[in-house]
Amino acid sequence: MSILAFEVANTIVKASNLMQFLSKRSMRHLKEVVLPSEGVQRLVSTDMDELLRIVVADKREELKIFVGEVVRFGNHCRDPQWHNLDLYFEKHSRGLTFQKRLEEEADTVMQQLMTLVQYTAELYHELGMLDRYEQDYQHKRLEDAISVGPKGGGLAILRSELKNQKKQVRNLKKKSLWSRSLEEVMEKLVDIVHFLHLEIHNTFGTVDSDTPVNGSVSDHRRLGPAGLALHYANIVMQIDALVGKSSNMPPSIRDALYQNLPPSIKSALRSKIQSFHVKEELTDTEIKTEMEKTLQWLVPIATNTAKAHHGFGWVGEWAGTGKAAVQTDVIQIATFHHADKEKTEAFILEQILWLQHLASRSQHGTNGVGVRSTTKSPTSSSTHKPNQQPNDKATNAPSPILTEKDQEMLQNMSKKKRASRISKSQDFDSVKTGLRKHNRLSKSGSYSPTRGSKELAPVTRLSSGLPVIDFGIDKKKALDVIDRVDTVR
């Protein structure tokens, strides 16, 4: 199989994850935990039948991708019996006349394949190490050739290490998919295709994924198809990080948040920021409590989206670490992929308004001071009519002047050119399905903040590299900054 082993390993991992998802335990978790969760219900749909149809459509699409890759590998075989398997699968998938033996042996077959995948993942890792050893060895040889005086024993040590690494690679090649014939693995992959067709039919046979529901998320623009899922996840994680640093919000982070905002949210912010009032002054803790009511379900959706993005790739995250992939709890329905764009933007806008109020209080020097308010709904408090007089002392306080730092920041922003209208991070939803080779991927686990505390800990977020405005200035000046930035663009 040689170099094709890594692509085959990645395909096997996809099939393994799909098999695990179809297990009874996983399906129970889906119906009892994932679909009824607040994030899915608020951003996607409250119709459980519609949600199940979305999940079924996603899984059938995953099966379609897996089958397509098996067909491609079959066409690489020397034996013509494995050629044009698409016609064979189409014929047999209609009848679903599979033997009971296939269902009983599917787990055993997959365990055998995943053992080979484990060795292949280790091989991928060790090949990277071998490449570094060879570079170090060649660099040392060149260094010794041009140097004058005693050479030392460095070259001999590197030669020994290189020799041992080559031996390690040879052993792993023998144990992994690298030395297996493609025809041998194809026989197992075809069996897995048959099993997955049967299992999906048995699990979701009564669910028609092609039947739309009026008024459902299918009638709205979704973040995934629009290529915005990861971008919005980035914004949510930035907000969550700033809430944890409300007493000392770094201007660079606040500036990056604003510059990351999509035009639709910026436009809404212009009108909302002037009419945003609270009935009574809230303490920092009370403001964070209000924000946490939304963040406690919004942040997990964002972190799931980041995980899904960072697990996508040619050989996947597993190969770079030398470990075979394990099934994660992240499925597409629990990310921003199917989220309604307008609903998501409304929640993000609400959080930004509260964040501006929190930062404004910090700028006025009222941290932790205030009367305990009975106002608990950010939605109701943010929809006060402009002609009503709010009881919030912080809102009615004199507007602070711009500091030298604020003025310097605005001047710098006016000189900078906008490098791009999207985040540097490429959205995983907009990436075409296929196998792409790239270097070792970053660990997705860093995007899993621990929640439960009202004082939120900073979250490791996706770096946008974009500047933003200071939310610590008052509303009128914030609007002025917004207009200046857009004029520059």
The 8 nearest C-alpha neighbors of each residue, nearest first, counted from 0:
[[1, 177, 180, 181, 3, 4, 179, 178],
 [2, 0, 177, 3, 4, 178, 176, 179],
 [1, 3, 4, 5, 0, 177, 6, 176],
 [4, 2, 1, 6, 5, 0, 7, 177],
 [5, 3, 7, 177, 2, 176, 6, 0],
 [6, 4, 8, 7, 3, 314, 9, 2],
 [7, 5, 9, 8, 3, 4, 314, 10],
 [6, 8, 4, 10, 5, 9, 11, 3],
 [9, 7, 5, 11, 116, 6, 10, 4],
 [8, 10, 314, 6, 12, 7, 11, 5],
 [9, 11, 7, 13, 12, 8, 6, 14],
 [10, 12, 8, 14, 13, 9, 15, 7],
 [13, 11, 15, 9, 10, 14, 16, 8],
 [14, 12, 10, 16, 11, 15, 17, 9],
 [13, 15, 17, 11, 12, 16, 18, 10],
 [14, 16, 12, 18, 17, 13, 11, 19],
 [17, 15, 19, 13, 18, 14, 326, 12],
 [16, 18, 20, 14, 19, 15, 13, 21],
 [19, 17, 15, 21, 20, 16, 14, 22],
 [20, 18, 16, 22, 21, 17, 15, 25],
 [19, 21, 17, 25, 18, 22, 16, 26],
 [22, 20, 18, 19, 26, 17, 25, 23],
 [21, 23, 25, 19, 24, 20, 26, 18],
 [24, 22, 26, 25, 27, 21, 20, 28],
 [23, 25, 27, 22, 26, 28, 21, 20],
 [24, 26, 28, 22, 20, 27, 23, 29],
 [27, 25, 29, 23, 28, 24, 22, 21],
 [26, 28, 24, 30, 29, 25, 31, 23],
 [29, 27, 25, 31, 32, 26, 30, 24],
 [30, 28, 33, 26, 27, 32, 31, 34],
 [31, 29, 27, 28, 34, 32, 26, 33],
 [30, 32, 28, 29, 27, 33, 35, 34],
 [31, 33, 28, 29, 35, 30, 34, 36],
 [34, 32, 29, 36, 35, 30, 31, 28],
 [33, 35, 36, 30, 32, 29, 39, 50],
 [36, 34, 33, 32, 40, 37, 31, 39],
 [37, 35, 33, 34, 39, 38, 32, 40],
 [36, 38, 40, 39, 41, 296, 35, 42],
 [37, 39, 41, 296, 40, 36, 42, 297],
 [40, 38, 43, 42, 41, 36, 37, 34],
 [39, 41, 45, 44, 37, 38, 43, 42],
 [42, 40, 38, 39, 37, 43, 44, 45],
 [41, 43, 338, 39, 339, 40, 38, 342],
 [42, 44, 338, 39, 339, 40, 216, 41],
 [45, 43, 40, 46, 216, 215, 42, 41],
 [46, 44, 40, 47, 41, 43, 50, 39],
 [45, 47, 49, 44, 48, 50, 215, 40],
 [48, 46, 50, 49, 45, 51, 34, 44],
 [49, 47, 51, 50, 46, 52, 206, 53],
 [48, 50, 52, 46, 47, 51, 53, 212],
 [51, 49, 47, 53, 52, 48, 46, 54],
 [50, 52, 54, 48, 53, 49, 47, 55],
 [51, 53, 208, 49, 55, 50, 54, 56],
 [52, 54, 50, 56, 51, 55, 57, 49],
 [55, 53, 57, 51, 56, 52, 58, 50],
 [54, 56, 52, 58, 57, 53, 208, 59],
 [57, 55, 53, 59, 208, 54, 58, 60],
 [56, 58, 54, 60, 55, 59, 53, 61],
 [59, 57, 61, 55, 60, 56, 62, 54],
 [60, 58, 62, 56, 61, 57, 55, 63],
 [59, 61, 63, 57, 58, 62, 56, 64],
 [62, 60, 58, 64, 59, 63, 65, 57],
 [63, 61, 59, 65, 60, 64, 66, 58],
 [62, 64, 60, 66, 61, 65, 59, 67],
 [65, 63, 67, 61, 62, 66, 60, 68],
 [64, 66, 62, 68, 67, 63, 61, 69],
 [67, 65, 69, 63, 68, 64, 62, 70],
 [68, 66, 64, 70, 65, 69, 63, 71],
 [67, 69, 71, 65, 70, 66, 72, 64],
 [68, 70, 66, 72, 71, 67, 73, 65],
 [69, 71, 73, 67, 84, 68, 72, 85],
 [72, 70, 68, 74, 73, 69, 67, 75],
 [71, 73, 69, 75, 74, 70, 68, 76],
 [74, 72, 81, 70, 75, 82, 76, 71],
 [73, 75, 82, 71, 72, 76, 70, 81],
 [76, 74, 72, 73, 77, 71, 82, 181],
 [77, 75, 73, 78, 74, 182, 181, 81],
 [76, 78, 79, 75, 74, 182, 81, 73],
 [77, 79, 76, 80, 81, 182, 82, 73],
 [80, 78, 82, 81, 77, 76, 74, 73],
 [81, 79, 78, 82, 83, 73, 84, 76],
 [82, 80, 73, 79, 84, 78, 74, 76],
 [81, 83, 74, 79, 73, 80, 84, 76],
 [84, 82, 85, 86, 74, 70, 81, 87],
 [83, 85, 87, 70, 86, 82, 88, 81],
 [86, 84, 88, 83, 87, 70, 89, 67],
 [87, 85, 89, 84, 88, 83, 90, 91],
 [86, 88, 84, 90, 85, 89, 91, 83],
 [89, 87, 85, 91, 90, 86, 92, 84],
 [88, 90, 86, 92, 87, 91, 85, 93],
 [89, 91, 87, 88, 92, 93, 86, 94],
 [90, 92, 88, 93, 94, 89, 95, 87],
 [93, 91, 95, 89, 94, 90, 88, 196],
 [94, 92, 91, 95, 90, 89, 96, 88],
 [93, 95, 96, 91, 92, 90, 97, 89],
 [96, 94, 92, 97, 93, 197, 91, 196],
 [97, 95, 94, 98, 91, 92, 197, 93],
 [98, 96, 95, 99, 101, 193, 197, 194],
 [97, 99, 100, 101, 96, 102, 95, 103],
 [98, 100, 101, 102, 97, 103, 104, 96],
 [101, 99, 103, 98, 102, 104, 97, 105],
 [100, 102, 104, 99, 103, 98, 105, 194],
 [103, 101, 105, 99, 100, 104, 194, 98],
 [102, 104, 100, 101, 105, 99, 106, 107],
 [105, 103, 101, 107, 102, 106, 100, 108],
 [104, 106, 108, 102, 107, 103, 101, 109],
 [105, 107, 109, 108, 104, 110, 103, 102],
 [108, 106, 110, 104, 109, 105, 111, 103],
 [107, 109, 105, 111, 106, 110, 104, 112],
 [110, 108, 112, 106, 111, 107, 113, 105],
 [109, 111, 113, 107, 112, 108, 106, 114],
 [112, 110, 108, 114, 109, 113, 107, 115],
 [111, 113, 109, 115, 114, 110, 116, 108],
 [112, 114, 116, 110, 115, 111, 109, 117],
 [115, 113, 117, 111, 116, 112, 110, 118],
 [114, 116, 175, 112, 113, 118, 117, 176],
 [117, 115, 113, 119, 8, 114, 118, 120],
 [116, 118, 323, 114, 120, 119, 115, 113],
 [117, 119, 175, 121, 115, 120, 116, 122],
 [120, 118, 116, 175, 122, 121, 117, 176],
 [121, 119, 318, 321, 123, 117, 122, 118],
 [120, 122, 321, 118, 124, 119, 123, 125],
 [121, 123, 119, 125, 120, 124, 171, 126],
 [124, 122, 120, 126, 121, 125, 318, 119],
 [123, 125, 321, 121, 127, 122, 126, 319],
 [126, 124, 128, 122, 127, 123, 129, 121],
 [127, 125, 129, 123, 128, 124, 122, 130],
 [126, 128, 130, 125, 124, 129, 131, 123],
 [127, 129, 125, 131, 126, 130, 132, 124],
 [130, 128, 126, 132, 131, 127, 164, 125],
 [129, 131, 127, 133, 128, 132, 126, 134],
 [132, 130, 134, 128, 129, 133, 135, 127],
 [133, 131, 129, 135, 134, 130, 161, 136],
 [134, 132, 136, 130, 131, 135, 137, 129],
 [133, 135, 131, 137, 136, 132, 138, 130],
 [136, 134, 138, 132, 133, 137, 139, 131],
 [137, 135, 133, 139, 134, 138, 157, 132],
 [138, 136, 140, 134, 139, 135, 133, 141],
 [137, 139, 135, 141, 136, 140, 134, 142],
 [138, 140, 142, 136, 137, 141, 143, 135],
 [141, 139, 137, 143, 142, 138, 144, 136],
 [142, 140, 144, 138, 139, 143, 137, 145],
 [141, 143, 139, 140, 144, 145, 138, 146],
 [144, 142, 146, 140, 141, 145, 139, 150],
 [145, 143, 141, 142, 146, 140, 147, 139],
 [144, 146, 143, 142, 141, 147, 140, 148],
 [147, 145, 143, 144, 142, 148, 150, 149],
 [148, 146, 145, 149, 143, 150, 144, 142],
 [147, 149, 150, 146, 143, 151, 145, 144],
 [150, 148, 151, 147, 146, 143, 152, 153],
 [151, 149, 143, 148, 152, 153, 146, 147],
 [150, 152, 153, 149, 154, 155, 143, 148],
 [153, 151, 155, 154, 156, 150, 157, 149],
 [154, 152, 156, 155, 151, 157, 150, 139],
 [153, 155, 157, 156, 152, 158, 139, 140],
 [156, 154, 158, 152, 157, 153, 159, 160],
 [157, 155, 159, 153, 158, 154, 160, 152],
 [156, 158, 160, 154, 159, 155, 136, 161],
 [157, 159, 155, 161, 156, 160, 154, 162],
 [160, 158, 162, 156, 157, 161, 155, 163],
 [161, 159, 157, 163, 162, 158, 164, 156],
 [160, 162, 158, 164, 159, 163, 132, 157],
 [161, 163, 159, 165, 160, 164, 158, 166],
 [164, 162, 166, 160, 165, 161, 167, 159],
 [163, 165, 167, 161, 166, 162, 129, 160],
 [166, 164, 168, 162, 167, 163, 169, 161],
 [165, 167, 163, 169, 164, 168, 170, 162],
 [168, 166, 164, 170, 165, 169, 163, 171],
 [167, 169, 165, 171, 166, 170, 172, 164],
 [168, 170, 166, 172, 167, 171, 165, 173],
 [171, 169, 167, 173, 172, 168, 166, 174],
 [172, 170, 174, 168, 173, 169, 122, 175],
 [171, 173, 169, 175, 177, 170, 174, 178],
 [172, 174, 171, 170, 178, 175, 169, 177],
 [175, 173, 171, 172, 118, 170, 115, 176],
 [176, 174, 118, 119, 115, 177, 172, 173],
 [175, 177, 179, 4, 178, 115, 119, 0],
 [176, 178, 1, 4, 0, 175, 172, 179],
 [179, 177, 173, 176, 172, 0, 1, 175],
 [180, 178, 176, 177, 0, 181, 183, 175],
 [179, 181, 182, 183, 0, 178, 184, 176],
 [180, 182, 184, 183, 0, 185, 179, 76],
 [183, 181, 185, 180, 184, 76, 186, 78],
 [184, 182, 180, 181, 185, 186, 179, 187],
 [183, 185, 181, 187, 186, 182, 188, 180],
 [186, 184, 188, 182, 187, 183, 181, 189],
 [185, 187, 189, 184, 188, 183, 182, 190],
 [188, 186, 190, 184, 185, 189, 191, 108],
 [187, 189, 185, 191, 190, 186, 184, 192],
 [188, 190, 192, 191, 186, 187, 185, 193],
 [191, 189, 187, 193, 188, 192, 194, 186],
 [192, 190, 194, 188, 189, 193, 195, 187],
 [191, 193, 189, 195, 190, 194, 188, 196],
 [194, 192, 190, 196, 191, 195, 197, 189],
 [193, 195, 191, 197, 192, 196, 198, 102],
 [196, 194, 198, 192, 197, 193, 199, 191],
 [197, 195, 193, 194, 199, 198, 200, 192],
 [196, 198, 200, 194, 195, 199, 201, 95],
 [199, 197, 195, 201, 200, 196, 202, 194],
 [200, 198, 202, 201, 196, 197, 203, 195],
 [199, 201, 204, 197, 198, 203, 202, 196],
 [200, 202, 198, 204, 199, 203, 197, 205],
 [203, 201, 199, 200, 204, 198, 21, 205],
 [204, 202, 206, 200, 205, 199, 201, 55],
 [203, 205, 200, 201, 206, 202, 199, 207],
 [206, 204, 203, 207, 200, 202, 201, 208],
 [207, 205, 203, 204, 208, 52, 55, 51],
 [206, 208, 209, 210, 205, 52, 204, 55],
 [207, 209, 52, 56, 210, 55, 206, 53],
 [208, 210, 207, 211, 56, 52, 206, 53],
 [209, 211, 208, 207, 212, 52, 49, 206],
 [212, 210, 209, 213, 217, 49, 215, 208],
 [211, 213, 215, 214, 49, 210, 217, 218],
 [214, 212, 215, 211, 218, 217, 216, 49],
 [215, 213, 218, 212, 216, 217, 219, 211],
 [216, 214, 217, 213, 212, 218, 44, 49],
 [215, 217, 219, 218, 43, 44, 339, 214],
 [216, 218, 215, 219, 211, 212, 220, 214],
 [219, 217, 216, 215, 214, 220, 213, 212],
 [220, 218, 216, 217, 221, 339, 215, 340],
 [219, 221, 340, 339, 222, 218, 225, 217],
 [222, 220, 339, 337, 340, 338, 223, 224],
 [221, 223, 227, 228, 225, 336, 340, 224],
 [222, 224, 336, 226, 228, 428, 225, 221],
 [223, 225, 226, 222, 221, 428, 429, 336],
 [224, 226, 222, 223, 227, 221, 220, 429],
 [227, 225, 429, 223, 224, 428, 426, 228],
 [228, 226, 222, 230, 225, 229, 223, 231],
 [227, 229, 335, 222, 223, 231, 230, 336],
 [230, 228, 232, 426, 231, 227, 304, 233],
 [229, 231, 233, 227, 232, 228, 422, 234],
 [232, 230, 234, 233, 228, 229, 227, 235],
 [231, 233, 301, 229, 235, 230, 234, 228],
 [232, 234, 230, 236, 231, 235, 461, 229],
 [235, 233, 231, 237, 232, 236, 238, 256],
 [236, 234, 238, 232, 237, 233, 239, 231],
 [237, 235, 239, 233, 238, 234, 460, 240],
 [238, 236, 234, 240, 235, 239, 233, 241],
 [239, 237, 241, 235, 236, 240, 234, 242],
 [238, 240, 236, 242, 237, 241, 235, 243],
 [241, 239, 457, 237, 458, 243, 238, 242],
 [242, 240, 244, 238, 243, 239, 245, 237],
 [243, 241, 245, 239, 244, 240, 238, 455],
 [242, 244, 455, 241, 456, 240, 457, 245],
 [245, 243, 241, 248, 247, 242, 246, 240],
 [246, 244, 242, 248, 247, 243, 241, 358],
 [247, 245, 244, 248, 361, 366, 358, 243],
 [248, 246, 244, 245, 249, 361, 241, 358],
 [247, 249, 244, 245, 250, 246, 241, 253],
 [248, 250, 251, 252, 247, 253, 244, 241],
 [251, 249, 253, 252, 254, 469, 248, 468],
 [250, 252, 254, 249, 253, 255, 466, 467],
 [253, 251, 255, 254, 250, 249, 256, 467],
 [254, 252, 250, 256, 255, 251, 467, 469],
 [467, 253, 255, 468, 466, 251, 252, 257],
 [256, 254, 467, 466, 465, 252, 258, 253],
 [257, 255, 253, 259, 254, 258, 467, 252],
 [258, 256, 467, 259, 260, 254, 255, 468],
 [257, 259, 467, 255, 260, 256, 466, 465],
 [260, 258, 256, 257, 255, 261, 234, 422],
 [259, 261, 257, 258, 264, 265, 262, 256],
 [260, 262, 263, 264, 265, 259, 258, 421],
 [263, 261, 265, 264, 266, 260, 267, 259],
 [262, 264, 266, 265, 261, 267, 344, 260],
 [265, 263, 267, 266, 262, 261, 268, 260],
 [266, 264, 268, 262, 267, 263, 260, 261],
 [265, 267, 263, 264, 268, 269, 262, 270],
 [266, 268, 264, 269, 265, 270, 271, 263],
 [269, 267, 265, 271, 266, 270, 272, 264],
 [268, 270, 267, 266, 271, 272, 478, 265],
 [269, 271, 268, 267, 272, 273, 274, 266],
 [272, 270, 268, 274, 273, 269, 275, 267],
 [271, 273, 275, 268, 274, 270, 269, 474],
 [274, 272, 271, 275, 270, 474, 269, 475],
 [275, 273, 271, 385, 272, 276, 383, 384],
 [274, 276, 381, 272, 273, 271, 382, 383],
 [277, 275, 381, 380, 274, 389, 383, 278],
 [276, 278, 380, 279, 391, 389, 381, 280],
 [279, 277, 390, 389, 391, 380, 374, 276],
 [280, 278, 391, 390, 277, 372, 281, 374],
 [279, 281, 391, 369, 392, 370, 372, 393],
 [282, 280, 369, 285, 372, 371, 286, 370],
 [281, 283, 369, 367, 285, 284, 368, 286],
 [284, 282, 286, 367, 285, 287, 366, 281],
 [283, 285, 287, 282, 286, 288, 367, 453],
 [286, 284, 288, 282, 287, 283, 281, 289],
 [287, 285, 283, 289, 288, 284, 281, 282],
 [286, 288, 290, 284, 289, 285, 291, 283],
 [289, 287, 285, 291, 286, 290, 284, 453],
 [290, 288, 286, 287, 291, 292, 285, 377],
 [289, 291, 287, 292, 288, 293, 294, 286],
 [290, 292, 294, 288, 293, 289, 295, 287],
 [293, 291, 290, 289, 294, 295, 288, 296],
 [292, 294, 291, 295, 290, 296, 297, 289],
 [293, 295, 291, 297, 298, 296, 292, 290],
 [294, 296, 291, 293, 292, 297, 298, 450],
 [295, 297, 38, 294, 298, 299, 293, 37],
 [296, 298, 294, 300, 299, 295, 293, 38],
 [297, 299, 301, 294, 300, 296, 295, 302],
 [300, 298, 302, 301, 297, 296, 303, 295],
 [301, 299, 334, 303, 298, 297, 302, 333],
 [302, 300, 232, 298, 304, 299, 303, 305],
 [301, 303, 305, 299, 304, 446, 300, 447],
 [304, 302, 306, 300, 301, 305, 334, 329],
 [303, 305, 334, 301, 307, 302, 306, 335],
 [306, 304, 302, 308, 303, 307, 309, 301],
 [307, 305, 303, 443, 309, 308, 304, 310],
 [306, 308, 304, 310, 305, 309, 303, 311],
 [309, 307, 427, 305, 306, 311, 310, 304],
 [310, 308, 306, 311, 307, 443, 305, 441],
 [309, 311, 307, 316, 308, 315, 306, 312],
 [312, 310, 308, 309, 315, 307, 427, 313],
 [311, 313, 315, 314, 435, 310, 434, 436],
 [312, 314, 435, 434, 436, 315, 437, 6],
 [313, 315, 9, 312, 318, 5, 6, 316],
 [316, 314, 312, 317, 313, 311, 310, 318],
 [315, 317, 310, 440, 318, 319, 314, 320],
 [318, 316, 324, 323, 322, 315, 320, 319],
 [319, 317, 120, 321, 320, 316, 314, 315],
 [318, 320, 439, 321, 317, 316, 124, 440],
 [321, 319, 318, 322, 317, 124, 316, 439],
 [320, 322, 121, 120, 124, 318, 319, 317],
 [323, 321, 317, 320, 120, 117, 318, 324],
 [322, 324, 117, 317, 120, 116, 325, 318],
 [325, 323, 317, 322, 326, 12, 316, 315],
 [324, 326, 327, 323, 16, 317, 12, 322],
 [325, 327, 16, 324, 328, 19, 15, 20],
 [328, 326, 329, 325, 330, 16, 324, 306],
 [327, 329, 330, 326, 303, 25, 20, 333],
 [330, 328, 327, 303, 333, 331, 307, 306],
 [331, 329, 332, 333, 328, 334, 307, 327],
 [330, 332, 334, 333, 336, 329, 337, 57],
 [331, 333, 334, 330, 337, 54, 336, 39],
 [334, 332, 331, 330, 300, 39, 329, 303],
 [335, 333, 304, 300, 331, 336, 303, 332],
 [334, 336, 338, 228, 337, 304, 222, 300],
 [335, 337, 223, 334, 222, 228, 338, 331],
 [336, 338, 221, 335, 223, 43, 332, 222],
 [339, 337, 43, 335, 42, 221, 336, 222],
 [338, 340, 221, 342, 42, 341, 43, 343],
 [339, 341, 343, 221, 342, 222, 220, 338],
 [342, 340, 344, 343, 339, 345, 220, 219],
 [343, 341, 345, 339, 344, 340, 42, 346],
 [344, 342, 340, 346, 345, 341, 339, 347],
 [343, 345, 347, 341, 346, 342, 348, 340],
 [346, 344, 348, 342, 343, 347, 341, 349],
 [345, 347, 349, 343, 348, 344, 350, 342],
 [346, 348, 344, 350, 349, 345, 343, 351],
 [349, 347, 351, 345, 350, 346, 344, 352],
 [348, 350, 346, 352, 347, 351, 345, 353],
 [351, 349, 347, 353, 348, 352, 354, 290],
 [350, 352, 354, 348, 353, 349, 355, 347],
 [353, 351, 355, 349, 354, 350, 348, 356],
 [352, 354, 356, 350, 355, 351, 357, 349],
 [353, 355, 351, 357, 356, 352, 350, 358],
 [356, 354, 352, 358, 470, 357, 353, 359],
 [355, 357, 359, 353, 354, 358, 360, 352],
 [356, 358, 354, 360, 355, 359, 353, 361],
 [357, 359, 471, 361, 355, 360, 356, 470],
 [358, 360, 471, 362, 356, 361, 357, 355],
 [361, 359, 363, 357, 362, 365, 358, 356],
 [360, 362, 358, 364, 359, 363, 366, 365],
 [361, 363, 359, 360, 364, 471, 358, 472],
 [364, 362, 360, 361, 365, 359, 399, 393],
 [363, 365, 361, 362, 366, 360, 359, 368],
 [366, 364, 368, 360, 363, 361, 367, 369],
 [367, 365, 361, 368, 364, 283, 360, 282],
 [366, 368, 282, 283, 365, 369, 284, 281],
 [369, 367, 365, 366, 282, 370, 283, 281],
 [368, 370, 282, 281, 280, 371, 367, 365],
 [369, 371, 280, 372, 281, 282, 368, 279],
 [372, 370, 281, 369, 373, 282, 280, 285],
 [371, 373, 374, 279, 281, 370, 280, 375],
 [372, 374, 375, 371, 279, 278, 281, 376],
 [373, 375, 372, 376, 278, 279, 380, 277],
 [376, 374, 373, 377, 289, 372, 380, 285],
 [375, 377, 378, 379, 374, 380, 289, 381],
 [378, 376, 380, 379, 381, 375, 289, 349],
 [379, 377, 376, 381, 380, 382, 349, 375],
 [380, 378, 382, 376, 381, 377, 383, 375],
 [379, 381, 277, 377, 378, 382, 276, 383],
 [380, 382, 275, 378, 379, 276, 383, 377],
 [381, 383, 379, 380, 384, 378, 275, 274],
 [384, 382, 381, 380, 385, 276, 274, 387],
 [383, 385, 386, 387, 382, 274, 388, 275],
 [384, 386, 274, 387, 383, 388, 273, 275],
 [387, 385, 384, 388, 383, 389, 274, 276],
 [388, 386, 385, 384, 389, 383, 276, 390],
 [387, 389, 386, 390, 385, 278, 384, 391],
 [390, 388, 278, 391, 276, 387, 277, 279],
 [389, 391, 279, 278, 392, 388, 280, 277],
 [390, 392, 280, 279, 394, 389, 393, 277],
 [393, 391, 395, 394, 280, 396, 390, 279],
 [392, 394, 396, 395, 391, 360, 280, 363],
 [393, 395, 391, 392, 396, 276, 389, 277],
 [396, 394, 392, 393, 397, 391, 389, 390],
 [395, 397, 393, 394, 392, 398, 363, 399],
 [398, 396, 399, 395, 394, 393, 473, 363],
 [397, 399, 473, 396, 400, 472, 475, 474],
 [400, 398, 397, 401, 473, 472, 363, 362],
 [401, 399, 402, 398, 472, 473, 476, 397],
 [400, 402, 405, 406, 399, 403, 472, 404],
 [401, 403, 405, 404, 400, 406, 407, 399],
 [402, 404, 406, 405, 407, 401, 408, 400],
 [403, 405, 407, 402, 406, 408, 401, 409],
 [404, 406, 408, 402, 403, 407, 401, 409],
 [407, 405, 403, 409, 408, 404, 410, 402],
 [406, 408, 404, 410, 405, 409, 403, 411],
 [409, 407, 405, 411, 406, 410, 404, 412],
 [410, 408, 412, 406, 411, 407, 405, 413],
 [411, 409, 407, 413, 412, 408, 406, 414],
 [412, 410, 408, 414, 409, 413, 407, 415],
 [411, 413, 409, 415, 414, 410, 408, 484],
 [414, 412, 410, 411, 415, 487, 409, 484],
 [415, 413, 411, 412, 416, 410, 487, 409],
 [416, 414, 412, 413, 417, 411, 487, 418],
 [417, 415, 418, 414, 488, 487, 413, 412],
 [416, 418, 419, 415, 488, 420, 465, 487],
 [419, 417, 416, 420, 415, 465, 421, 423],
 [418, 420, 421, 417, 422, 423, 416, 465],
 [421, 419, 422, 418, 417, 261, 259, 423],
 [422, 420, 419, 423, 230, 259, 424, 261],
 [421, 423, 424, 463, 230, 259, 420, 425],
 [424, 422, 463, 425, 421, 464, 419, 462],
 [425, 423, 422, 426, 463, 230, 461, 229],
 [424, 426, 423, 427, 422, 229, 429, 430],
 [427, 425, 229, 428, 429, 226, 424, 228],
 [426, 428, 308, 430, 429, 425, 229, 311],
 [427, 429, 223, 426, 430, 226, 224, 336],
 [428, 430, 226, 427, 426, 431, 224, 223],
 [431, 429, 427, 428, 432, 426, 425, 433],
 [432, 430, 433, 429, 428, 427, 434, 435],
 [433, 431, 430, 434, 64, 429, 435, 428],
 [432, 434, 431, 435, 313, 312, 64, 430],
 [433, 435, 313, 312, 436, 6, 432, 314],
 [436, 434, 313, 312, 437, 433, 314, 6],
 [437, 435, 313, 434, 314, 438, 312, 315],
 [438, 436, 435, 439, 313, 312, 440, 314],
 [437, 439, 440, 436, 319, 127, 441, 313],
 [440, 438, 319, 441, 437, 316, 318, 320],
 [439, 441, 316, 438, 319, 442, 309, 315],
 [440, 442, 443, 439, 309, 316, 319, 445],
 [443, 441, 444, 445, 440, 316, 309, 446],
 [444, 442, 306, 445, 309, 446, 441, 310],
 [443, 445, 446, 442, 447, 306, 441, 448],
 [444, 446, 443, 447, 459, 442, 448, 458],
 [447, 445, 444, 302, 443, 459, 448, 305],
 [446, 448, 445, 444, 302, 449, 299, 458],
 [449, 447, 458, 446, 450, 445, 456, 459],
 [450, 448, 447, 451, 456, 452, 455, 458],
 [451, 449, 452, 448, 295, 455, 456, 453],
 [450, 452, 453, 449, 295, 455, 454, 291],
 [453, 451, 454, 455, 450, 456, 449, 291],
 [452, 454, 455, 288, 451, 291, 287, 284],
 [455, 453, 452, 243, 456, 287, 242, 284],
 [454, 456, 243, 453, 452, 457, 242, 450],
 [455, 457, 243, 458, 454, 240, 448, 449],
 [458, 456, 240, 243, 455, 459, 239, 241],
 [457, 459, 240, 448, 460, 456, 236, 239],
 [458, 460, 446, 445, 457, 461, 448, 236],
 [461, 459, 236, 458, 462, 237, 233, 446],
 [460, 462, 233, 463, 459, 424, 236, 305],
 [463, 461, 464, 460, 424, 423, 233, 465],
 [462, 464, 465, 422, 423, 461, 255, 424],
 [463, 465, 462, 466, 255, 423, 422, 461],
 [464, 466, 255, 463, 258, 467, 259, 254],
 [467, 465, 255, 254, 258, 251, 464, 468],
 [254, 468, 466, 255, 257, 258, 253, 256],
 [469, 467, 254, 257, 253, 470, 480, 466],
 [470, 468, 471, 253, 254, 250, 472, 467],
 [469, 471, 355, 472, 358, 468, 253, 359],
 [470, 472, 359, 358, 469, 362, 473, 355],
 [473, 471, 470, 359, 477, 476, 469, 474],
 [472, 474, 476, 475, 398, 477, 359, 471],
 [475, 473, 477, 476, 478, 273, 272, 472],
 [476, 474, 478, 477, 473, 479, 273, 398],
 [475, 477, 479, 478, 474, 473, 480, 472],
 [478, 476, 474, 480, 479, 475, 473, 472],
 [479, 477, 481, 475, 476, 480, 474, 269],
 [478, 480, 476, 482, 477, 481, 483, 475],
 [479, 481, 483, 477, 478, 482, 484, 476],
 [480, 482, 478, 484, 479, 483, 477, 485],
 [481, 483, 485, 479, 480, 484, 486, 478],
 [484, 482, 486, 480, 485, 481, 479, 487],
 [483, 485, 487, 481, 486, 482, 480, 488],
 [484, 486, 488, 482, 487, 483, 481, 480],
 [487, 485, 483, 488, 484, 482, 481, 413],
 [488, 486, 484, 485, 413, 483, 416, 414],
 [487, 485, 486, 484, 417, 416, 413, 483]]
